[in-house]
Amino acid sequence: MLSIFTTTVMGILEFSAGFLLGSMAFLAASVDALTDTFTSVMVLLGLRISERRADSHHLYGHHQAETLTSLALALALALASVRIMYSAVQGLGRSNFTPSAGLYLLSVSGIVIFSLLAREKIRIGRKLSNLSVVADGYHTLSDSLALVAVLAGLVFCRWGYPQADALVAVGISILIMWYSITLWRRIVDVFMESSPGERVMREMKELVLGMPGVRGCHELRARRVGSKIFADLHVLVEPYTSVEDAHKLTERMERLLKRKIKDLHSVVIHVEPIN
């Protein structure tokens, strides 16, 4: 909620400054900040939906809500980029913009606020292994970088190059589009059920093979669904192993894997005789 409040207030201030003082760069930065507010709301909504329990229509839960939220975020970034680019190109021929002292103060304040907010979002997102929160953090970081560019543009305008204001807005639009494309690539990986990575797969196999009674392991598969990992595997045991012992083995194996593998939500284990 603090993030939503902060980006909304800063976005309104930037828009007001850009509109009243005629700065294309500040108008572009305000669109970026207010888009950040929208995406933060979407991320919060996605997190709440993903925490719902499985039901008769969603037997595996609602974890993909996080990915759908990221999809909406990527689309919002792309649209904001195109809008900013359009406005900036229209303002390239302008030659009468002179920055005021208040714009410098707003730029520096925004850089500090957005940088601290972005750092905290990215830290929390990585801790939770949540793609949408990390993406939202990088979007907030783009707000800070945008204001760095705005500040540089103001300096050039003061030196007698008013076109720098519109050029900075163009640069901000390119930056936002780059973040959008990067996020799209990550979303595609999740929808294509990509592996959680070689390190995680190797660690899972080592844990399974290190358990007493296990003689082998094959067909180990895992995929990401939102921020969670779903896995299945086949384990080999001695032919004389009873059904009861095999069941106890898989229960111990499931508890071990869920304790050691971060974000592992579900694992299906199939037991086979070694021969």
Solvent accessible surface area in square Angstrom, and as a share of the most:
residue,aa,sasa,rsa
1,M,161,0.72
2,L,131,0.65
3,S,19,0.12
4,I,31,0.15
5,F,136,0.56
6,T,22,0.13
7,T,0,0.00
8,T,41,0.24
9,V,56,0.32
10,M,10,0.05
11,G,0,0.00
12,I,94,0.48
13,L,85,0.42
14,E,1,0.00
15,F,97,0.40
16,S,42,0.27
17,A,16,0.12
18,G,1,0.01
19,F,141,0.59
20,L,135,0.67
21,L,86,0.43
22,G,29,0.28
23,S,0,0.00
24,M,29,0.13
25,A,1,0.01
26,F,0,0.00
27,L,44,0.22
28,A,5,0.04
29,A,3,0.02
30,S,0,0.00
31,V,46,0.27
32,D,0,0.00
33,A,1,0.00
34,L,69,0.34
35,T,17,0.10
36,D,0,0.00
37,T,22,0.13
38,F,97,0.40
39,T,0,0.00
40,S,8,0.05
41,V,68,0.39
42,M,48,0.22
43,V,10,0.06
44,L,59,0.29
45,L,93,0.46
46,G,2,0.02
47,L,41,0.20
48,R,157,0.57
49,I,49,0.25
50,S,7,0.04
51,E,135,0.60
52,R,146,0.53
53,R,218,0.79
54,A,58,0.45
55,D,62,0.32
56,S,94,0.61
57,H,159,0.71
58,H,91,0.41
59,L,133,0.66
60,Y,160,0.61
61,G,16,0.15
62,H,22,0.10
63,H,17,0.08
64,Q,59,0.26
65,A,13,0.10
66,E,10,0.05
67,T,3,0.02
68,L,99,0.49
69,T,8,0.04
70,S,0,0.00
71,L,55,0.27
72,A,27,0.21
73,L,0,0.00
74,A,0,0.00
75,L,94,0.47
76,A,14,0.11
77,L,4,0.02
78,A,20,0.16
79,L,114,0.57
80,A,8,0.06
81,S,4,0.03
82,V,90,0.52
83,R,131,0.48
84,I,4,0.02
85,M,64,0.29
86,Y,127,0.48
87,S,26,0.17
88,A,0,0.00
89,V,81,0.47
90,Q,124,0.55
91,G,11,0.10
92,L,62,0.31
93,G,75,0.72
94,R,65,0.24
95,S,80,0.52
96,N,124,0.64
97,F,12,0.05
98,T,99,0.57
99,P,2,0.01
100,S,43,0.28
101,A,82,0.63
102,G,44,0.43
103,L,2,0.01
104,Y,54,0.21
105,L,126,0.63
106,L,28,0.14
107,S,0,0.00
108,V,76,0.44
109,S,44,0.28
110,G,0,0.00
111,I,34,0.17
112,V,81,0.46
113,I,66,0.33
114,F,1,0.00
115,S,41,0.27
116,L,112,0.56
117,L,25,0.13
118,A,1,0.01
119,R,183,0.67
120,E,74,0.33
121,K,18,0.08
122,I,21,0.11
123,R,124,0.45
124,I,66,0.34
125,G,0,0.00
126,R,147,0.53
127,K,135,0.57
128,L,93,0.46
129,S,32,0.21
130,N,4,0.02
131,L,37,0.18
132,S,1,0.01
133,V,15,0.09
134,V,17,0.10
135,A,8,0.06
136,D,5,0.03
137,G,0,0.00
138,Y,53,0.20
139,H,1,0.01
140,T,0,0.00
141,L,52,0.26
142,S,0,0.00
143,D,4,0.02
144,S,4,0.03
145,L,76,0.38
146,A,1,0.00
147,L,1,0.00
148,V,71,0.41
149,A,35,0.27
150,V,1,0.00
151,L,47,0.23
152,A,47,0.36
153,G,2,0.02
154,L,1,0.01
155,V,50,0.28
156,F,96,0.40
157,C,8,0.05
158,R,126,0.46
159,W,168,0.59
160,G,54,0.52
161,Y,131,0.50
162,P,22,0.14
163,Q,72,0.32
164,A,13,0.10
165,D,1,0.00
166,A,1,0.01
167,L,104,0.52
168,V,20,0.12
169,A,1,0.00
170,V,28,0.16
171,G,36,0.34
172,I,1,0.01
173,S,0,0.00
174,I,103,0.52
175,L,44,0.22
176,I,0,0.00
177,M,58,0.26
178,W,149,0.52
179,Y,23,0.09
180,S,1,0.01
181,I,95,0.48
182,T,37,0.22
183,L,6,0.03
184,W,93,0.32
185,R,177,0.65
186,R,88,0.32
187,I,2,0.01
188,V,79,0.45
189,D,76,0.39
190,V,13,0.07
191,F,88,0.37
192,M,147,0.65
193,E,89,0.40
194,S,40,0.26
195,S,62,0.40
196,P,20,0.12
197,G,30,0.29
198,E,146,0.65
199,R,158,0.58
200,V,14,0.08
201,M,40,0.18
202,R,131,0.48
203,E,55,0.24
204,M,0,0.00
205,K,89,0.38
206,E,108,0.48
207,L,38,0.19
208,V,0,0.00
209,L,81,0.40
210,G,63,0.61
211,M,19,0.08
212,P,111,0.70
213,G,36,0.34
214,V,11,0.07
215,R,123,0.45
216,G,11,0.10
217,C,17,0.10
218,H,68,0.30
219,E,107,0.48
220,L,31,0.16
221,R,159,0.58
222,A,14,0.11
223,R,79,0.29
224,R,59,0.22
225,V,15,0.09
226,G,6,0.06
227,S,6,0.04
228,K,63,0.27
229,I,1,0.01
230,F,17,0.07
231,A,5,0.04
232,D,40,0.21
233,L,1,0.00
234,H,42,0.19
235,V,0,0.00
236,L,38,0.19
237,V,8,0.04
238,E,43,0.19
239,P,69,0.44
240,Y,180,0.69
241,T,44,0.26
242,S,55,0.35
243,V,132,0.76
244,E,110,0.49
245,D,78,0.40
246,A,15,0.12
247,H,105,0.47
248,K,96,0.41
249,L,7,0.04
250,T,21,0.12
251,E,72,0.32
252,R,103,0.38
253,M,0,0.00
254,E,59,0.27
255,R,140,0.51
256,L,32,0.16
257,L,0,0.00
258,K,84,0.36
259,R,163,0.60
260,K,108,0.46
261,I,6,0.03
262,K,116,0.49
263,D,29,0.15
264,L,13,0.06
265,H,82,0.37
266,S,33,0.21
267,V,12,0.07
268,V,99,0.57
269,I,30,0.15
270,H,91,0.41
271,V,42,0.24
272,E,39,0.18
273,P,77,0.49
274,I,77,0.39
275,N,151,0.77
